[in-house]
Amino acid sequence: MKYALIGCGRIAINHIKAVINNQLELVAVCDVLPSKMEELLSKQGLAENKEILRYTDYRQMIEEHPEIQLISIATESGSHAEIALYCIDQGINLIIEKPMAMSIADADEIIRRAEANHVKVSACHQNRFNIAVQKLRKAVEAGRFGKLSHGSIHVRWNRNKDYYTQAPWRGTWAQDGGALMNQCIHGIDLLRWMMGSEVVSVYGQTKQQFHHYLEAEDVGMAVVNFANGAVATIEGTTNVYPQNLEETLYVFGQCGTVKLGGKSTNNIDVWDFADETDEDRSNKGLEEAASNVYGNGHTSLFADVVEAIEKDRQPYVDAKAGRDALEMVLAIYKSAAEGQAVKLPLKECSTLDFVGRFDHE
């Protein structure tokens, strides 16, 4: 399958590795900064490969290569929707890095146009493919928890000034949002997926404690009410000293308790069920080695999208999943700004609604 990458920043190396692991044909890469393309390709020993074309304009790349079947978008978040809609209109299947868009309106338009143009769109929430996460999902789908009581996600990470200086779009309302939208959206996606994707209401608080050179929050908390009666909490921050501490997901039910831990929900710390099986006993203490907090899921996500294209089915992590995660973060932002609970579904909301939110602090 012929593939191209738009955006060659921090996360792009995971996309290139996934392309190689899935034996896709890398036709071209695109970035407004040529140095970023060369730096990325050199990391994989591909810099001398002149068959991989380089573009600074994604429209030109697509016009000159109509044979491209799959593109992943890994640019700054604020440009995801514009690029995605252009690609969809050209009939190209997509993997879109999180967040899928910065507004509900753009997310809805991506879903609408993808259906109209019969293309596959996957939101890149790769942690759904973690071994520990897959085992938890299997238990949820089998009803092994019984009635769900509550759950929580804790994303306790560190991002220092250097991280934001190297990419000035980070922490801005137009191009990124804050800790919840950038770092914590993977965990928020997992929480909503496990606890029951239909959400009734969200009550949130956001603060800018230490990163006063940003526009957006560096810590956010929320309480979520689900339609199935379960309740959950969210804690997300980039304020943990001196380095990333954990990304931990808890699910509590009448007949089971699971805690996924590690740096990116890649370990099973607790696995207890009333009807314990041999598989349950082997799950306890599972650890999936990962070279960084992004985990190993990109390769599996790419494999799934390729199969979805070939078999004409929806990807495992589809565009609606991307919208759901975005909606949760925007609902927290909206609740924090208004000082009251927000009911879902959100009909309209954008990060741009919160410009100036922390200017007085």
C-alpha positions in Angstrom: 0.0 0.0 0.0 1.4 3.4 -1.0 1.7 5.8 2.0 2.8 9.3 2.7 3.4 11.3 5.9 2.4 14.9 6.5 4.3 16.4 9.5 7.8 15.2 10.6 7.9 16.4 14.3 8.3 14.5 17.6 5.8 11.8 17.0 6.6 11.1 13.3 9.3 8.5 14.1 6.6 6.2 15.5 4.7 6.5 12.2 7.7 5.7 10.1 8.5 2.7 12.2 4.9 1.5 11.8 5.2 2.0 8.1 8.4 -0.1 8.0 6.9 -2.8 10.3 3.8 -3.1 8.1 5.9 -3.1 4.9 4.0 -0.2 3.4 5.6 1.7 0.5 6.7 5.1 1.7 6.2 7.3 -1.3 6.7 10.8 0.2 7.1 12.9 3.4 6.0 16.4 3.8 6.9 19.2 6.2 7.1 23.0 6.0 10.7 22.7 7.3 12.9 20.6 5.0 15.4 20.0 7.9 12.7 18.1 9.8 12.2 15.7 6.9 15.9 14.9 6.6 16.3 14.5 10.4 13.4 12.1 10.5 14.5 10.0 7.6 18.1 9.9 8.8 16.9 8.4 12.1 15.7 5.3 10.2 18.6 5.2 7.7 16.4 6.5 4.9 18.1 9.9 4.2 20.0 8.5 1.2 16.8 7.0 -0.3 16.0 9.4 -3.1 12.9 7.4 -4.1 11.2 8.9 -1.0 10.1 12.3 -2.2 10.2 15.4 -0.1 7.5 18.1 -0.2 6.9 21.3 1.7 3.3 21.6 0.3 1.0 18.7 1.0 -1.4 19.7 -1.7 1.3 19.5 -4.3 2.4 16.1 -3.0 -1.2 14.8 -3.3 -1.8 16.3 -6.7 1.5 14.8 -8.1 0.9 11.4 -6.5 -2.8 10.3 -6.9 -1.7 6.7 -6.3 -1.2 7.4 -2.5 -3.8 5.3 -0.6 -3.0 6.2 3.0 -1.7 9.3 4.7 -1.0 10.0 8.3 -1.3 13.6 9.6 1.2 14.4 12.4 1.4 18.2 12.1 0.6 20.6 14.9 -2.9 19.9 16.2 -4.5 23.1 14.9 -3.9 22.1 11.2 -5.2 18.5 11.5 -8.8 19.2 10.4 -7.9 21.4 7.4 -5.4 18.9 6.0 -7.7 16.0 6.8 -10.7 17.5 4.9 -8.5 18.2 1.9 -7.2 14.6 1.9 -10.7 13.1 2.3 -12.0 15.2 -0.6 -9.2 13.6 -2.7 -10.4 10.1 -1.6 -7.4 9.3 0.6 -7.6 7.2 3.7 -6.2 8.8 6.9 -4.6 8.2 10.2 -4.9 11.5 12.2 -2.7 12.1 15.2 -4.6 13.2 18.3 -6.5 15.4 18.8 -8.4 14.7 15.6 -9.5 18.3 15.4 -9.7 21.4 17.7 -13.5 21.9 17.4 -16.6 19.7 17.5 -17.7 21.3 14.2 -14.5 20.2 12.4 -14.6 16.7 13.9 -18.2 16.3 12.8 -17.3 17.5 9.3 -14.4 15.0 9.1 -16.8 12.2 10.0 -19.5 13.4 7.5 -17.1 13.8 4.6 -15.3 10.5 5.2 -18.7 8.7 5.0 -19.6 10.7 1.9 -16.3 9.9 0.1 -16.1 6.3 1.3 -12.7 6.7 2.9 -11.4 5.3 6.2 -10.3 7.6 9.0 -8.6 6.5 12.1 -7.9 8.6 15.1 -4.4 7.8 16.4 -5.2 6.6 19.9 -2.6 3.9 19.7 -2.7 2.9 23.4 -5.9 1.0 22.7 -3.6 -1.6 21.2 -1.4 -2.0 24.4 -1.5 -5.6 25.5 -2.7 -4.6 29.0 -5.4 -2.4 27.5 -6.6 -5.1 25.1 -6.9 -7.6 28.0 -8.9 -5.1 30.0 -11.2 -4.4 27.1 -11.8 -8.1 26.6 -12.9 -8.3 30.3 -15.2 -5.3 30.0 -16.8 -6.7 26.8 -17.3 -10.1 28.5 -19.2 -8.3 31.4 -16.7 -9.7 33.9 -16.9 -6.6 36.1 -20.6 -7.0 36.6 -22.1 -3.6 37.4 -19.5 -0.9 36.9 -19.1 1.4 40.0 -16.4 3.9 39.0 -13.1 4.4 37.4 -10.2 6.9 37.0 -7.4 8.0 34.8 -4.2 9.7 36.1 -1.8 11.1 33.7 1.1 12.5 35.8 3.8 13.7 33.5 6.4 16.3 33.2 6.9 18.8 30.4 9.5 21.6 30.9 10.1 24.9 29.2 12.5 23.3 26.6 9.6 21.1 25.3 7.5 24.1 24.6 10.3 26.3 23.2 11.3 23.7 20.6 7.7 23.9 19.1 6.1 27.3 19.8 2.6 26.0 18.7 2.4 23.9 21.9 0.3 25.3 24.6 -1.6 27.7 22.4 -5.4 27.6 22.0 -5.3 27.9 18.2 -2.8 25.0 17.6 -2.8 22.8 20.7 -4.7 23.4 23.9 -3.0 22.4 27.2 -2.0 19.3 29.1 -5.5 17.6 28.8 -5.7 18.0 25.1 -2.1 17.2 24.2 -0.7 14.8 26.8 -3.8 13.4 28.6 -6.2 12.7 25.7 -5.0 9.1 25.2 -5.9 8.3 28.8 -9.2 10.2 28.6 -10.0 8.1 25.5 -9.3 4.9 27.3 -11.4 5.9 30.3 -14.4 6.8 28.2 -14.0 3.6 26.1 -13.9 1.3 29.1 -16.5 3.0 31.3 -19.2 3.4 28.7 -18.8 5.8 25.8 -22.2 7.5 26.5 -21.5 10.4 28.9 -24.2 12.4 30.6 -22.2 15.2 32.2 -18.7 16.5 33.0 -17.6 18.8 35.7 -14.0 20.1 35.4 -11.4 22.4 36.9 -8.3 23.6 35.0 -5.4 25.7 36.3 -2.2 27.1 35.0 0.2 26.6 37.9 3.7 26.7 36.6 3.7 27.2 32.8 2.8 30.9 32.7 4.5 31.3 29.3 1.7 29.2 27.8 -1.9 30.1 26.9 -3.5 26.9 28.2 -3.7 24.7 31.3 -0.9 22.6 32.9 -3.3 20.7 35.2 -6.9 19.6 34.8 -9.3 17.6 37.0 -12.8 16.3 36.2 -15.7 14.2 37.4 -17.6 12.3 34.7 -21.1 10.8 34.9 -21.9 8.0 32.5 -25.2 7.0 31.2 -24.8 3.5 32.6 -24.7 5.0 36.1 -20.9 4.8 36.6 -18.8 7.7 37.7 -15.2 8.5 37.0 -12.4 11.0 37.7 -9.8 12.5 35.5 -6.5 13.9 36.6 -4.0 15.2 34.0 -0.9 17.3 34.4 2.5 18.2 33.0 3.6 19.6 36.5 5.1 16.4 38.0 8.7 17.0 39.3 11.2 16.0 38.0 10.0 13.6 35.2 7.1 11.5 33.9 5.6 9.5 36.8 2.7 7.4 35.5 -0.4 7.0 33.3 -2.7 4.8 35.4 -6.2 3.6 34.6 -8.5 2.1 37.3 -11.8 0.3 36.6 -13.9 -0.9 39.6 -16.9 -3.2 39.3 -19.1 -5.4 41.5 -17.1 -8.4 40.5 -13.7 -7.1 39.5 -10.9 -4.5 40.0 -8.2 -3.7 37.5 -5.4 -1.2 37.7 -3.3 -0.6 34.6 -0.1 1.3 35.3 3.4 2.1 33.9 4.3 5.2 32.0 1.6 4.7 29.5 -1.0 2.1 30.7 1.3 -0.6 29.5 1.5 -2.7 32.7 -1.1 -4.7 34.7 -0.6 -3.7 38.4 -3.9 -5.2 39.8 -6.1 -7.8 38.2 -8.7 -9.3 40.5 -12.0 -11.0 39.4 -14.5 -13.0 41.4 -14.5 -15.9 38.9 -10.7 -16.1 38.6 -9.3 -18.2 35.7 -5.8 -19.4 34.8 -5.6 -16.6 32.3 -6.4 -14.1 35.1 -3.5 -15.5 37.2 -1.1 -15.1 34.2 -2.3 -11.5 33.6 -1.2 -10.4 37.0 2.1 -8.4 36.9 2.1 -8.2 33.1 4.6 -5.6 31.8 4.9 -4.6 28.2 8.3 -3.0 27.5 8.1 0.3 25.6 10.9 2.5 24.5 8.9 5.7 25.3 5.6 7.0 26.6 4.0 6.6 23.1 4.2 2.8 23.6 4.1 0.2 20.8 0.6 0.7 19.5 1.3 2.6 16.3 2.4 -0.6 14.4 -0.8 -2.4 15.4 -3.0 0.7 14.6 -1.5 0.9 11.1 -2.0 -2.8 10.6 -5.7 -2.4 11.5 -6.2 0.5 9.2 -4.6 -1.3 6.3 -6.9 -4.2 6.9 -9.9 -1.9 7.2 -9.1 -0.4 3.8 -8.6 -3.8 2.2 -11.8 -5.4 3.8 -13.9 -2.2 3.6 -14.7 -2.0 7.3 -14.4 0.7 9.9 -11.0 1.0 11.6 -10.8 -0.3 15.2 -10.2 3.3 16.4 -12.5 5.2 14.0 -13.2 8.9 13.6 -16.0 8.8 16.1 -13.6 7.6 18.7 -11.5 10.6 18.0 -14.5 12.9 18.3 -15.5 11.3 21.6 -12.0 11.9 23.1 -12.0 15.5 21.8 -15.5 16.1 23.2 -14.4 15.0 26.7 -11.5 17.5 26.8 -13.6 20.3 25.4 -16.3 19.6 27.9 -13.8 19.9 30.7 -12.5 23.2 29.3 -16.1 24.5 29.0 -17.1 23.4 32.5 -13.9 25.0 34.0 -14.5 28.2 32.2 -18.2 28.4 33.1 -17.9 27.0 36.7 -20.6 24.5 36.3 -21.2 21.0 35.0 -21.6 20.6 31.2 -24.1 18.2 29.7 -23.1 16.0 26.7 -23.3 15.6 23.8 -21.6 18.9 23.0 -23.2 20.4 19.9 -20.5 23.0 19.4 -17.2 23.9 21.2 -13.7 24.8 20.1 -10.4 25.5 21.9 -10.7 29.0 20.5 -13.6 29.6 22.8 -11.1 29.7 25.7 -8.6 32.3 24.3 -7.5 34.6 27.2 -8.7 32.0 29.8 -5.5 32.3 32.0 -4.4 35.8 31.0 -5.3 37.2 34.5 -3.4 34.6 36.4 
